[in-house]
Amino acid sequence: AQSVSQHNHHVILSEAASLELGCNYSYGGTVNLFWYVQYPGQHLQLLLKYFSGDPLVKGIKGFEAEFIKSKFSFNLRKPSVQWSDTAEYFCAVNAGSNYQLIWGAGTKLIIKP
Amino acid sequence: GAVVSQHPSRVICKSGTSVKIECRSLDFQATTMFWYRQFPKQSLMLMATSNEGSKATYEQGVEKDKFLINHASLTLSTLTVASAHPEDSSFYICSASAWTPYEQYFGPGTRLTVT
């Protein structure tokens, strides 16, 4: 069965630190990849997505993610985090012809001011 | 753009009653709407997918007679939890897609507590 794993459930960083959140999926065919963010008290928002083309995808608020097909990974990065990046981050994958999104368990990111 | 609303945001009901949750796409027409359930410290679990004017497709293990979904128009889908019980207490989230079924826009969620 297809699955998505996010390796870190909780990450605590200081402001200005660099961030990398891991996401791996299990599916050998064509995938569409997403990162969603949920700020405290708010609904899920799309951060960035990959459908095809350049495997380095830039999203909103300075986030980027790199699709590495050989590693089945789509890690999220930001060079310098801010306190306002405190949120929960979800990786999701759409695989094959199915419209469903397969979700990772989420990573809670806390940025210390 | 691409705003999805849910109503109510929070509901408390007694065991045995039915609860209806509305999901609306405010500024676009949603060809497909999705209903999720989110358990504490867990990922979103897809319950069902619905297309306007047709019956919802339920995921394995989701009781369609208990979680009734109606997608009456391109901007409105409703989830009715029939005869709710305490184990149905959860956070229910809807999402809608328009231009591509792979990209979903989420509502703020509804916290259901069944006493």
Interface residues (C-beta under 8 A of the other chain):
Chain A: H9 N32 F34 Y36 Q42 H43 L44 Q45 L46 K49 F51 F90 N94 Y99 Q100 L101 W103 G104 A105 G106
Chain B: V4 T32 K41 Q42 S43 L44 L46 T49 I93 S95 S97 P101 Y102 E103 Q104 Y105 F106 G107 P108 G109
